[in-house]
Amino acid sequence: MPLLTFEIIRFGEAPVLADIASLADERFVWRHVEGLALRTKDRNHALIRVKNSEGQIVVLAGVAIALASIRNCGRADTQLESDIETLGDLDQAPRSYEAH
């Protein structure tokens, strides 16, 4: 299972380290990105960056795109929006350093 780093990026600011996860299946990466998008306040001006354990970018997407995919996916289990209130607010998370 690869170790992935999820960050929220806003222009002119250091990335916010949102999560570090080891996902059992690569298909779950985008679902994780969608969950982070829901937790992000400044949705129109933020990106989500996912890096693998070698520091390579594997996903770079606008928060608005991730939110649109939730609305348009048609999944019956789209409970992300109702569950997200219990997860907290990423804008209160500590800033991470810029990884190489």
N, C-alpha and C positions, 0 to 999 in steps of 0.2 A: 504494500500500500504506500503510495507516494505521500510525502509530507507537503502540504500546500500552505502558503501564506496568503491571506486575504487582506487587502488594504483598500481604504477609501482615499481617493486623491482629489484635492481641490486645487485649482490654479493658485500658485503663489504660496502654498502652505506645505509643510512636511506631511507625508502620508500618515494616516491614522491606521495603526495596526488593529484590524478588526477581529481577526481570528487566525489561528493556526490549527489546521485539521489534517487528519489522515483519513481519507475517504476510501471505503471498501470498493467503490466502483466509480470510474471516471464520469459516468452519467449523472452522478450526484453533485458534480461541481457547479453546474448551472443552477440547480435548485438552491444550493448554498448562496450563490451570487444573488438570486432573487430575494432570499431572506435578508441578506445584508442591505439590499436596495430598499426594502420596506422599512428598515431601521434608520435610514439616512434622512436627515431633515432637509438639507439643501439638494433636493433631487434633480434640479435642472442644471446644476453646475458642478456635478461630481462624477467621478469615474470609479469603477471597481477594478482593481488589478489583482490578479492571482498569479503567484510565482510558484514554481516547483522547487524541490530541495536544492537544485543547482543554481537557483536564482533566475532562471529563464521565465519570461512572461508566457503564461499559457492561456490567460483570458485578460482582455482589456476591453471593458464595455462601459458605456454611459449608464448611470443609474436609471435614467428615463427609459432606456431600451430594456433593461431588466424588468422594470415595472410593466412595460407594455407587453412583454412576453407572458407575464402572469395573467394579465387581462385577456390575452388572446389565446391562451393555451387550451382552454376547454377542459382542464383536468377536473375530475369530480372531487379530488382531494385538496383543492386549493384552499386550505385553511390557514395559509401563511399570514394573511392579513389579520385574522382574528387572534392568532397566537402571538403576533409580534409585540403586542403591548406588554407582555410579561418579560420580554427580553431586554428591555432598556433602550437607551438612546446612545448611538455611537458618537454623537457630538460631545459627549462627556468623557469619552475614552482618552487615555493618554496618547500623546503623539509618539510615533516610532521614529527611528532614524531611517535615513534613506539606505536601503540595502544595496549591495553591489550586484 
